[in-house]
Amino acid sequence: MSAQCCAGQLACCCGSAGCSLCCDCCPRIRQSLSTRFMYALYFILVVVLCCIMMSTTVAHKMKEHIPFFEDMCKGIKAGDTCEKLVGYSAVYRVCFGMACFFFIFCLLTLKINNSKSCRAHIHNGFWFFKLLLLGAMCSGAFFIPDQDTFLNAWRYVGAVGGFLFIGIQLLLLVEFAHKWNKNWTAGTASNKLWYASLALVTLIMYSIATGGLVLMAVFYTQKDGCMENKILLGVNGGLCLLISLVAISPWVQNRQPHSGLLQSGVISCYVTYLTFSALSSKPAEVVLDEHGKNVTICVPDFGQDLYRDENLVTILGTSLLIGCILYSCLTSTTRSSSDALQGRYAAPELEIARCCFCFSPGGEDTEEQQPGKEGPRVIYDEKKGTVYIYSYFHFVFFLASLYVMMTVTNWFKSAFHLPP
């Protein structure tokens, strides 16, 4: 019995089996799903590490409780106060290592059509060694010389990658909202309560978007000045209204019968968040008051905590990023979701309305459900063909690494506010 347990753990760490093999109590899981989940888990671990590194509390606690802290920092050449191990610089280096990790796997998994090839086995297994590789690449990034040049160059790469990921994030939200609306609309044929549920959720989405725009108008604008902020709020508010009208227009309804206000409500909330992120990252305006003193305008006054809005942006952005990553990994890369993005949908009568609409009742994309030779709890569903495009999957994670780097460090501010 112990030999079988050791064999299962060895297969988990070194072989191409899913990690569910290590525990007999784990449910059956498709190999394609377990692989995506493991990469998502690695990504989330690095994101959490980046958030910890950006915490000023962590830096102060290290300085207070670690004996000979400054001497140790000088000994490892991390700066007088270890500024290379915490703050913006550390996040840039860790995300550089993670981005390189996913980019290498993107190149390694090009044109893989099934799970039988050697490269597919590397993609679907060897989790312990891949964790070591990820840790080594993130740690090795701290030995990059010429810190200022690296930060200045890498932040522009991060800005481009973050912009591209915002587009992908938007597509994921549209696909998610469309699936949500279609599934709950299918339930209205048998139970009219689904109409009330759709109306309630749509009302909540628009309330959040409207409330967010109103609060930003109160805190980020003033009667005199703040013209850029007013224009940004006006343009984005107008775009939210425009997409709402387009979603219910007759020519859109004829081509997409399942389109409705729920989709536009979800996108309006996302646009509101992006507007909030832009306003909080925008440099503060300083003017002279009537007494000749410098006064900061067009930013919210939260008392002594001047960066509370930036912290809120980081929390919201990181939460949204993790949600989209998990949705992308676990559901949106399946065949049914791929068909949905191309405009091919299942017949409405085949839809079964349910609260947890992301997952099919009986699972999907399962080609083989016989026990594999590496363990009884993995369904090898990619022997005839891959469920998702491996290289595209890793490329999305590459862009997500750049996006989280820019979000956690409040975009371009990293080049000018390295923590002491």
C-alpha positions in Angstrom: 0.0 0.0 0.0 2.8 2.4 0.9 4.5 1.5 -2.4 1.4 2.5 -4.3 1.2 5.8 -2.4 4.8 6.6 -3.1 4.3 5.8 -6.8 1.3 8.1 -6.9 3.2 11.0 -5.4 6.1 10.4 -7.8 3.7 10.5 -10.7 2.3 13.7 -9.4 5.7 15.4 -9.1 7.6 13.9 -12.0 5.1 12.3 -14.4 2.3 13.6 -16.6 -0.5 12.7 -14.2 -2.7 15.3 -12.5 -2.1 16.1 -8.9 -5.4 14.5 -7.9 -3.5 11.2 -8.0 -1.8 12.1 -4.8 -5.0 11.9 -2.8 -7.5 9.1 -2.9 -10.3 11.4 -1.7 -10.0 13.7 -4.7 -12.8 13.5 -7.2 -12.2 12.4 -10.8 -10.9 15.2 -12.9 -10.1 15.8 -16.6 -6.4 16.1 -17.4 -7.0 19.3 -19.4 -8.7 20.8 -16.4 -6.2 19.7 -13.8 -3.3 21.1 -15.9 -4.9 24.5 -16.3 -5.7 24.6 -12.6 -2.1 23.9 -11.6 -0.7 26.7 -13.8 -3.4 29.0 -12.3 -2.3 28.0 -8.9 1.4 28.8 -9.7 0.3 32.2 -11.1 -1.8 33.0 -8.0 1.0 32.1 -5.7 3.3 34.6 -7.4 0.6 37.3 -7.4 0.2 36.9 -3.7 4.0 37.2 -3.3 3.9 40.4 -5.3 1.2 41.9 -3.1 3.2 41.0 0.0 6.3 42.6 -1.5 4.4 45.8 -2.2 3.1 46.0 1.4 4.9 48.8 3.4 4.0 47.0 6.6 6.0 43.9 5.6 9.1 46.1 4.9 8.8 47.9 8.2 8.3 44.6 10.1 11.3 43.1 8.5 13.4 46.1 9.5 12.1 46.0 13.1 12.3 42.3 13.9 15.2 41.0 11.9 18.5 41.5 13.8 21.3 43.2 11.8 18.9 44.0 9.0 20.9 46.8 7.4 24.1 44.8 7.6 22.5 41.8 6.0 21.0 44.0 3.2 24.5 45.4 2.5 26.0 41.9 2.6 23.7 40.5 -0.1 24.0 43.8 -2.1 20.2 44.5 -1.9 20.6 48.1 -0.9 21.0 49.8 2.5 17.4 48.9 3.4 16.9 45.9 1.1 14.9 48.0 -1.4 15.7 45.4 -4.1 13.8 42.7 -2.1 10.6 44.7 -1.5 8.6 47.4 -3.3 8.3 48.2 -6.9 11.7 46.9 -7.9 11.1 43.5 -6.4 7.7 43.1 -8.1 9.1 44.0 -11.5 11.8 41.4 -11.1 9.5 38.6 -9.8 7.0 39.3 -12.6 9.8 39.3 -15.1 10.8 35.8 -14.0 7.1 34.6 -14.2 6.6 36.2 -17.6 9.7 34.5 -19.0 8.5 31.2 -17.5 5.2 31.4 -19.4 6.8 32.7 -22.6 9.2 29.8 -22.7 6.3 27.3 -22.3 4.4 29.3 -25.0 7.2 28.6 -27.4 7.6 25.0 -26.2 4.0 24.1 -26.8 3.5 25.5 -30.3 1.5 23.3 -32.6 0.7 20.5 -30.2 -2.4 18.6 -31.4 -2.8 15.9 -28.7 -1.5 14.8 -25.4 0.7 11.9 -26.7 3.7 13.9 -27.7 6.8 14.5 -25.5 6.2 18.2 -25.4 2.6 17.6 -24.3 3.8 15.4 -21.4 6.1 18.3 -20.3 3.1 20.6 -20.4 0.8 18.3 -18.5 3.3 17.1 -15.8 6.6 17.5 -14.0 4.9 20.0 -11.6 7.6 19.8 -8.9 10.4 20.6 -11.4 8.3 23.4 -13.0 7.8 24.9 -9.6 11.5 24.8 -9.0 12.0 26.4 -12.5 9.5 29.2 -11.8 11.2 29.9 -8.4 14.6 29.9 -10.0 13.6 32.3 -12.8 11.9 34.7 -10.3 15.0 34.6 -8.0 17.4 34.9 -10.9 15.7 38.1 -12.0 17.2 39.8 -8.8 20.7 39.4 -10.2 19.9 41.5 -13.3 22.5 44.3 -13.4 21.8 48.0 -14.1 18.6 48.2 -12.2 17.5 51.7 -13.5 17.8 50.7 -17.1 16.0 47.4 -16.5 13.1 49.1 -14.7 12.7 51.8 -17.3 12.7 49.3 -20.2 10.6 46.6 -18.6 7.8 49.0 -17.5 7.1 49.9 -21.2 7.0 46.2 -22.1 4.6 45.7 -19.1 2.4 48.6 -20.3 2.0 47.1 -23.8 1.3 43.6 -22.4 -1.1 45.0 -19.8 -3.0 46.8 -22.5 -3.3 43.7 -24.6 -4.5 41.7 -21.6 -7.2 44.3 -20.9 -8.6 43.5 -24.3 -8.5 39.8 -23.6 -10.1 40.4 -20.2 -12.9 42.3 -21.9 -13.5 39.5 -24.3 -13.7 37.0 -21.4 -16.2 39.3 -19.6 -18.4 39.5 -22.7 -18.4 35.7 -23.2 -19.1 35.2 -19.5 -22.0 37.6 -19.5 -23.4 36.2 -22.8 -23.3 32.6 -21.3 -24.9 33.9 -18.1 -27.8 35.7 -20.0 -28.4 32.8 -22.4 -28.6 30.2 -19.6 -30.9 32.1 -17.3 -33.1 33.2 -20.2 -33.6 29.5 -21.1 -35.0 29.0 -17.7 -37.8 31.5 -18.2 -39.7 29.0 -20.4 -40.4 26.8 -17.3 -40.1 29.3 -14.4 -40.8 33.0 -14.6 -38.6 33.6 -11.5 -35.6 33.5 -13.8 -36.9 36.8 -15.3 -36.9 38.4 -11.8 -33.4 37.0 -11.3 -32.1 38.5 -14.6 -33.8 41.8 -13.8 -32.3 42.0 -10.3 -28.8 41.1 -11.4 -29.0 43.7 -14.3 -30.2 46.3 -11.9 -27.3 45.6 -9.5 -24.8 45.9 -12.3 -26.1 49.3 -13.5 -26.4 50.5 -9.9 -22.7 49.7 -9.3 -21.7 51.4 -12.6 -23.8 54.5 -11.9 -22.8 54.8 -8.3 -19.1 54.4 -9.2 -19.3 57.2 -11.8 -21.2 59.5 -9.4 -18.6 58.9 -6.6 -15.7 59.6 -8.9 -17.4 62.8 -10.0 -17.7 63.8 -6.4 -14.1 62.9 -5.3 -12.1 63.4 -8.5 -13.6 66.6 -9.8 -14.1 70.1 -8.5 -16.2 73.1 -9.6 -13.1 74.8 -11.0 -10.4 72.8 -12.8 -10.1 69.0 -13.2 -11.1 69.3 -16.8 -9.3 66.1 -17.8 -11.1 64.1 -15.2 -14.4 65.6 -16.2 -13.8 64.7 -19.8 -12.8 61.1 -18.9 -15.9 60.6 -16.8 -18.1 62.1 -19.4 -16.7 60.0 -22.3 -16.8 56.7 -20.3 -20.3 57.4 -19.0 -21.5 58.1 -22.5 -19.9 54.9 -23.8 -21.7 52.9 -21.1 -25.0 54.5 -22.2 -24.1 53.8 -25.9 -23.4 50.1 -25.4 -26.6 49.7 -23.4 -28.6 51.1 -26.3 -26.8 49.0 -28.9 -27.4 45.8 -26.9 -31.2 46.2 -27.1 -31.3 47.7 -30.6 -33.3 45.7 -33.2 -30.5 44.9 -35.6 -28.4 43.5 -32.7 -31.3 41.5 -31.4 -31.9 40.0 -34.8 -28.3 38.7 -35.1 -27.8 37.9 -31.4 -31.2 37.0 -29.8 -29.5 36.3 -26.5 -28.0 39.7 -26.2 -29.4 42.0 -23.6 -28.8 44.5 -20.9 -27.0 42.0 -18.6 -24.0 42.0 -20.9 -23.8 45.8 -21.2 -24.3 46.0 -17.4 -21.3 43.8 -16.8 -19.1 45.8 -19.3 -20.3 49.1 -17.8 -19.0 47.9 -14.4 -15.7 46.9 -15.9 -15.4 50.3 -17.7 -16.2 52.0 -14.4 -13.3 50.1 -12.7 -10.9 51.1 -15.6 -12.0 54.7 -15.2 -11.3 54.5 -11.4 -7.9 52.9 -12.1 -7.0 55.7 -14.6 -8.0 58.5 -12.3 -6.2 57.1 -9.2 -3.0 56.5 -11.3 -3.1 60.0 -12.8 -0.5 62.4 -11.3 -2.1 64.8 -8.9 -2.6 68.5 -10.0 -1.0 71.1 -7.8 -2.1 74.8 -8.0 -1.5 77.9 -5.9 -4.3 79.0 -3.6 -5.1 82.5 -2.6 -2.4 82.5 0.0 0.3 81.4 -2.4 0.6 77.9 -1.1 0.6 74.7 -3.1 -2.6 72.8 -3.0 -3.3 69.4 -4.5 -6.6 69.2 -6.3 -8.6 66.6 -8.3 -7.8 63.8 -5.8 -9.9 62.5 -2.9 -8.9 63.7 0.6 -8.8 60.6 2.8 -6.9 62.4 5.6 -3.4 61.1 6.3 -3.8 58.0 4.1 -3.2 59.6 0.7 -2.9 56.3 -1.2 -6.0 54.5 0.0 -7.6 54.9 -3.5 -4.5 53.3 -5.1 -4.7 50.4 -2.6 -8.3 49.9 -3.5 -7.4 49.9 -7.2 -4.8 47.3 -6.5 -7.2 45.1 -4.6 -10.0 45.4 -7.2 -7.6 44.9 -10.1 -5.9 41.8 -8.5 -9.3 40.2 -7.6 -10.6 40.8 -11.1 -7.5 39.4 -12.6 -7.6 36.2 -10.5 -11.3 35.8 -11.3 -10.7 36.1 -15.1 -7.7 33.8 -14.9 -9.7 31.1 -13.1 -12.6 31.5 -15.5 -10.3 31.4 -18.5 -8.5 28.3 -17.1 -11.4 26.3 -15.9 -14.2 27.1 -18.4 -13.5 29.5 -21.2 -11.0 27.4 -23.0 -13.3 24.5 -23.5 -14.8 23.6 -26.9 -18.3 25.0 -26.1 -16.9 28.3 -25.0 -14.6 28.5 -28.1 -17.7 27.9 -30.2 -19.5 30.7 -28.3 -16.8 33.2 -29.0 -17.2 32.3 -32.7 -20.9 32.8 -32.6 -22.0 29.1 -32.5 -24.3 28.4 -29.6 -26.2 25.4 -28.5 -29.9 25.4 -29.1 -31.9 27.2 -26.3 -34.0 24.1 -25.7 -30.9 22.2 -24.8 -29.9 24.7 -22.1 -30.7 23.9 -18.4 -30.9 27.0 -16.3 -28.9 26.8 -13.1 -27.2 29.2 -10.7 -23.7 27.7 -11.4 -24.0 28.0 -15.1 -20.3 28.0 -15.9 -20.0 24.2 -15.7 -22.0 21.6 -17.6 -24.0 19.3 -15.3 -22.2 16.2 -16.6 -18.9 17.7 -17.6 -17.8 18.4 -21.1 -14.9 17.6 -23.4 -14.4 14.1 -22.1 -13.1 11.8 -24.8 -11.8 8.9 -22.6 -13.0 8.2 -19.1 -11.3 4.9 -18.6 -8.7 4.7 -15.8 -5.2 5.7 -17.1 -2.2 3.7 -16.3 -0.9 6.4 -14.0 -3.9 6.4 -11.7 -7.7 5.9 -11.6 -8.8 9.5 -10.9 -7.6 11.3 -14.1 -9.7 11.3 -17.2 -7.4 11.5 -20.2 -9.5 13.7 -22.5 -6.9 14.9 -25.0 -5.5 11.7 -26.6 -7.4 12.4 -29.8 -7.1 16.1 -29.7 -6.4 19.0 -27.4 -9.3 20.7 -25.6 -7.5 24.1 -25.7 -4.5 25.6 -27.5 -1.5 25.1 -25.2 0.6 27.9 -26.7 -2.2 30.5 -26.6 -3.0 29.4 -23.0 0.6 30.2 -21.9 0.6 33.4 -24.0 -2.4 34.7 -22.0 -0.6 33.9 -18.8 2.4 35.8 -20.1 0.3 38.9 -20.7 -1.4 38.4 -17.4 2.0 38.4 -15.7 2.7 41.9 -17.2 -0.8 43.1 -16.3 -0.5 42.1 -12.6 3.0 43.8 -12.5 1.5 47.0 -13.8 -1.6 46.8 -11.6 0.2 46.0 -8.3 2.7 48.8 -8.9 0.1 51.4 -10.1 1.5 51.4 -13.6 4.2 54.0 -14.4 4.7 55.2 -10.8 7.3 52.5 -10.2 10.0 54.3 -12.0 9.7 57.3 -9.7 8.7 56.0 -6.3 11.0 53.2 -5.3 10.5 52.6 -1.6 13.3 53.7 0.8 
